[in-house]
Amino acid sequence: MSTLDRLLPVWIGAAMVAGLLAGRWIPGLGAVLDAVAVDGISLPIALGLLVMMYPVLAKVRYDRLDTVTGDKSLMISSLVLNWLLGPALMFSLAWLLLPDLSEYRTGLIIVGLARCIAMVITWNDLAGGDREAAAVLVALNSVFQVVAFAGLGWFYLSLLPGWLGLPQVGLDVSAWEIAKSVLIFLSVPLVAGYATRKLGERAKGRDWYEGRFLPTIGPLALYGLLFAIVILFALQGDQITSHPVDVARIALPLVAYFVIMWAGSFALGKALGLSYQRTTTLSFTAAGNNFELAIAVAIATFGVTSGQALAGVVGPLIEVPVLVALVYVSLAARGWFRPAPKGQEAEHAHSTT
């Protein structure tokens, strides 16, 4: 990791504080940021996430994606973790730890249904995961998100609680609402990254592209992440600081969820004999969530001031520091895996520049 990346917790902590202070001390900032939105999507946050994802997706070697799609253990494990175990775990934690707070509980269940397609790209890259595998698994999650999100929402908020004799909630969300999030937060940077690599290698060759161009644009990922965090905290700072006890109640199941999903996925990857790189990718793609989609759905269904929306907002505020911490846990656990073959190891080391 570069010096810039090694100090990541410092930068993220400073961005959180800066966002909170800006939201509290600059009059009208929240209203201005809220106004800069299109169809419920904050343009400043979208800009930060797109800038964050582009350099990482530009580093992906798209000619190696077939080595990922042929890894059945990785693909099947990811689908099971993301679409069977993840939502079920969040449902269980929400009911176990928030039995008396129905709005927050519903908001957390929605967070659990929105699988990550944005920030996970950065966490995976910082932890030295397999970029090609991350690109494939994120794309796979995106397809399943469009197809399965509404049905799973009905199952976990209405059908399953009815079977268990628990209160039921309806979720009115269109396929377009979900597809819109996928199109903006994955398709745009994915197409840009793919086009950049193809055109760059065609014009200057792979050595120039990976040795000169990628190191130049690499820091943009961190800048985009920090910008998105500042804006997110500025937008929600007042709500967060005004409800500290509620935030703490919401945070508890979230922390448990992120840690259990990551640790369980990491242990599964090790047990399946996956490499460190692919185990790391499996873990972060399983643990992360698409907070933009969760917040948009909660606001559209229950209102901007609802408890469901607050739970959605708290999601990324807890996810960011927890998954940053897990990046360092992952790096510390590299010694548990056998080293990759020399050629593969050298190629991966070169691609991390």
C-alpha positions in Angstrom: 0.0 0.0 0.0 1.2 3.5 -0.8 1.7 6.1 2.0 -1.6 7.7 0.8 -3.4 4.4 1.3 -1.7 3.5 4.6 -3.1 6.7 6.1 -6.6 6.0 4.8 -8.2 5.8 8.3 -6.9 9.3 9.0 -8.3 10.7 5.8 -11.6 9.0 6.3 -11.9 10.2 9.9 -11.1 13.7 8.8 -13.7 13.6 6.0 -16.3 12.4 8.4 -15.6 15.2 10.9 -15.4 17.8 8.1 -18.7 16.7 6.7 -20.4 16.8 10.2 -19.0 20.2 11.0 -19.9 21.6 7.6 -23.5 20.3 7.9 -23.9 21.8 11.3 -22.1 25.1 10.9 -22.7 26.2 7.3 -26.3 27.6 7.2 -28.4 26.2 4.4 -25.7 23.7 3.2 -27.9 20.7 3.5 -30.7 22.4 1.6 -28.3 23.4 -1.2 -26.9 19.8 -1.4 -30.4 18.3 -1.3 -31.4 20.6 -4.2 -28.6 19.3 -6.4 -30.4 16.0 -7.1 -32.0 14.4 -10.1 -34.9 12.0 -9.6 -33.9 11.4 -5.9 -30.2 10.8 -6.6 -27.7 13.3 -5.0 -25.4 14.5 -7.9 -22.5 15.4 -5.5 -22.5 11.9 -4.0 -22.9 10.3 -7.4 -20.0 12.3 -8.7 -17.8 11.2 -5.8 -18.7 7.6 -6.3 -18.1 7.7 -10.0 -14.7 9.3 -9.6 -13.9 6.7 -6.9 -14.8 3.7 -9.1 -13.3 4.8 -12.4 -9.6 4.3 -11.6 -10.1 0.9 -10.1 -12.2 -0.3 -13.1 -9.6 1.2 -15.5 -7.1 -1.2 -13.8 -9.1 -4.3 -14.5 -7.6 -6.6 -17.2 -10.8 -7.3 -19.1 -9.1 -10.0 -21.2 -8.8 -12.1 -18.0 -12.4 -12.2 -17.0 -12.9 -15.7 -18.4 -10.6 -17.0 -15.6 -13.2 -15.7 -13.1 -16.4 -16.9 -14.8 -14.8 -20.3 -14.9 -14.3 -20.4 -11.1 -17.5 -22.1 -10.1 -16.7 -22.2 -6.4 -16.3 -18.4 -6.4 -19.4 -17.7 -8.5 -21.8 -20.0 -6.6 -20.4 -19.0 -3.2 -20.9 -15.3 -4.0 -24.5 -15.8 -5.2 -25.4 -17.8 -2.0 -23.7 -15.3 0.3 -25.3 -12.3 -1.3 -28.8 -13.4 -2.1 -29.6 -16.1 0.4 -27.4 -15.6 3.6 -27.0 -11.9 3.5 -30.6 -10.8 3.5 -31.5 -13.6 5.9 -28.8 -12.5 8.4 -29.9 -8.8 8.2 -33.5 -9.9 8.8 -32.5 -11.9 11.8 -30.3 -9.2 13.3 -32.9 -6.5 12.8 -35.7 -8.5 14.5 -33.3 -9.7 17.3 -31.8 -6.3 18.2 -34.6 -3.9 17.2 -37.8 -5.7 18.1 -39.4 -2.5 19.4 -38.4 -0.2 16.6 -40.3 -1.2 13.5 -39.2 1.7 11.3 -35.5 1.2 11.9 -35.9 -2.5 11.6 -37.6 -2.2 8.2 -34.9 0.3 7.0 -32.1 -2.2 8.0 -33.8 -5.1 6.1 -33.9 -2.9 3.0 -30.2 -2.2 3.5 -29.6 -5.9 3.6 -31.4 -6.4 0.3 -29.3 -3.8 -1.6 -26.1 -5.6 -2.5 -23.0 -3.5 -3.0 -21.9 -2.3 -6.5 -19.8 0.8 -5.7 -17.6 1.2 -2.6 -16.8 -2.5 -2.5 -14.6 -1.9 -5.6 -12.4 0.4 -3.5 -12.3 -1.9 -0.4 -11.3 -4.8 -2.5 -8.5 -2.9 -4.3 -7.1 -1.6 -1.0 -7.0 -5.1 0.4 -5.2 -6.5 -2.6 -8.2 -8.5 -3.9 -8.7 -9.8 -7.4 -9.9 -6.9 -9.5 -11.2 -9.0 -12.3 -13.2 -11.2 -9.9 -14.6 -8.0 -8.2 -15.7 -6.7 -11.6 -17.5 -9.9 -12.5 -19.1 -10.4 -9.0 -20.3 -6.8 -8.9 -21.8 -7.1 -12.4 -23.5 -10.4 -11.3 -24.9 -8.7 -8.2 -26.2 -5.9 -10.4 -28.2 -8.2 -12.6 -29.6 -10.1 -9.6 -30.4 -6.7 -7.9 -32.6 -5.6 -10.8 -34.3 -9.0 -11.0 -34.6 -10.0 -7.3 -34.7 -6.9 -5.1 -38.5 -6.2 -5.2 -39.3 -9.9 -4.8 -37.0 -10.3 -1.8 -38.4 -7.1 -0.3 -41.9 -8.6 -0.5 -40.6 -11.9 1.0 -38.7 -10.4 4.0 -41.1 -7.5 4.8 -44.5 -9.2 4.2 -44.5 -12.9 3.5 -42.0 -14.2 6.0 -43.2 -12.0 8.9 -46.7 -13.2 8.1 -45.6 -16.8 8.4 -43.9 -16.1 11.7 -46.8 -14.1 13.1 -44.9 -10.8 13.0 -46.0 -7.4 11.8 -46.0 -7.0 8.0 -44.8 -4.1 5.8 -45.4 -3.4 2.1 -42.6 -2.2 -0.2 -43.5 -0.4 -3.4 -40.4 -0.2 -5.6 -40.2 -0.4 -9.3 -37.6 -2.3 -11.4 -36.6 1.0 -12.9 -35.7 2.4 -9.5 -33.3 -0.4 -9.0 -32.0 -0.4 -12.6 -31.4 3.3 -12.4 -29.0 2.8 -9.5 -27.2 0.1 -11.3 -26.9 2.1 -14.5 -25.5 5.1 -12.7 -23.2 3.6 -10.1 -21.8 0.7 -12.1 -22.4 1.0 -15.9 -21.0 4.5 -16.3 -17.6 3.9 -14.6 -17.4 0.3 -16.0 -17.8 1.5 -19.6 -15.4 4.3 -18.9 -12.8 2.0 -17.4 -13.1 -0.6 -20.2 -12.9 2.1 -22.9 -9.9 3.7 -21.3 -7.9 0.4 -21.1 -8.8 -0.6 -24.7 -7.9 2.8 -26.2 -4.9 3.3 -23.9 -3.3 -0.1 -24.7 -4.1 0.3 -28.4 -2.4 3.7 -28.6 0.6 3.3 -26.2 0.8 -0.4 -25.2 0.2 -2.2 -21.9 3.5 -1.3 -20.4 2.9 2.4 -20.7 -0.8 2.1 -19.7 0.0 0.1 -16.5 3.3 1.7 -15.7 2.6 5.4 -16.5 -1.2 6.1 -16.9 -2.7 4.0 -14.1 -0.3 5.4 -11.4 -1.3 8.9 -12.5 -5.1 8.4 -12.2 -4.9 6.0 -9.1 -5.2 8.7 -6.4 -8.5 9.8 -7.9 -10.2 6.8 -6.2 -9.3 8.0 -2.8 -10.2 11.6 -3.6 -13.6 10.5 -4.9 -14.2 8.4 -1.8 -13.3 11.2 0.6 -15.5 13.7 -1.4 -18.5 11.3 -1.2 -18.0 10.8 2.5 -17.8 14.6 3.2 -21.0 15.2 1.2 -22.8 12.3 2.8 -22.0 13.4 6.3 -22.8 17.0 5.5 -26.2 16.0 4.2 -27.1 13.8 7.2 -24.9 15.4 10.0 -27.8 17.2 11.7 -30.0 14.1 11.7 -27.2 11.9 13.0 -26.2 14.3 15.9 -29.8 14.9 16.8 -30.6 11.2 17.3 -27.4 9.8 18.9 -29.3 7.0 20.8 -31.2 6.0 17.8 -28.0 5.9 15.7 -26.4 3.7 18.3 -29.3 1.3 18.2 -29.2 1.1 14.4 -25.4 0.8 14.4 -25.3 -2.4 16.6 -27.0 -4.8 14.1 -25.1 -3.1 11.2 -21.7 -3.7 12.8 -22.7 -7.3 13.6 -23.8 -7.8 10.0 -20.7 -6.4 8.4 -18.3 -8.4 10.6 -20.3 -11.7 10.4 -20.7 -11.5 6.6 -17.0 -10.6 6.1 -15.6 -13.1 8.5 -17.9 -15.9 7.4 -17.1 -15.3 3.7 -13.4 -15.1 4.4 -13.5 -18.4 6.3 -15.5 -20.0 3.4 -13.1 -18.8 0.8 -10.2 -20.3 2.8 -12.1 -23.6 3.3 -12.8 -23.8 -0.5 -9.1 -23.4 -1.3 -9.5 -20.0 -3.0 -6.5 -17.8 -3.3 -6.0 -14.8 -0.9 -7.0 -12.4 -3.7 -10.3 -14.2 -4.5 -11.1 -14.9 -0.9 -10.8 -11.2 -0.2 -13.0 -10.3 -3.1 -15.6 -12.8 -2.0 -15.6 -11.3 1.5 -15.9 -7.7 0.6 -18.5 -8.2 -2.1 -20.6 -10.2 0.4 -20.2 -7.7 3.3 -20.9 -4.4 1.4 -24.2 -2.9 0.6 -25.6 -0.5 -2.1 -26.5 2.4 0.3 -27.6 4.7 -2.5 -30.3 2.3 -3.6 -31.4 1.5 0.0 -31.7 5.2 0.9 -33.6 6.0 -2.4 -36.0 3.1 -1.8 -36.6 4.0 1.9 -37.3 7.7 1.0 -39.5 6.9 -2.0 -41.6 4.4 0.0 -41.7 5.9 3.5 -40.6 9.5 3.2 -37.4 11.5 3.7 -38.0 12.1 7.5 -39.0 8.4 8.2 -37.1 6.1 10.5 -36.6 3.8 7.5 -34.7 6.5 5.7 -32.6 7.3 8.8 -31.6 3.6 9.0 -30.6 3.7 5.4 -28.5 6.8 6.0 -26.7 5.3 9.0 -25.8 2.2 6.9 -22.9 3.7 5.0 -21.8 5.8 8.0 -21.2 2.5 9.8 -20.1 0.5 6.8 -17.2 2.9 5.9 -15.2 2.7 9.1 -16.0 -1.0 9.7 -14.9 -2.1 6.2 -11.9 0.1 6.3 -10.9 -1.8 9.5 -11.6 -5.1 7.7 -9.2 -4.0 4.9 -6.4 -4.1 7.5 -7.6 -7.4 9.0 -7.6 -8.9 5.5 -4.1 -7.7 4.8 -2.9 -9.1 8.1 -4.4 -12.5 7.2 -2.5 -12.9 4.0 0.0 -15.2 5.8 -2.8 -17.8 6.2 -2.7 -18.5 2.4 -0.1 -20.2 0.3 1.7 -17.8 -2.0 0.4 -17.6 -5.6 2.6 -19.1 -8.3 5.5 -16.9 -9.2 4.2 -15.7 -12.5 0.7 -15.0 -11.2 2.2 -13.3 -8.1 4.4 -11.0 -10.3 1.5 -10.2 -12.5 -0.8 -9.3 -9.6 2.0 -7.2 -8.0 2.5 -5.3 -11.3 -1.2 -4.7 -11.7 -1.4 -3.0 -8.2 0.8 -0.1 -9.2 
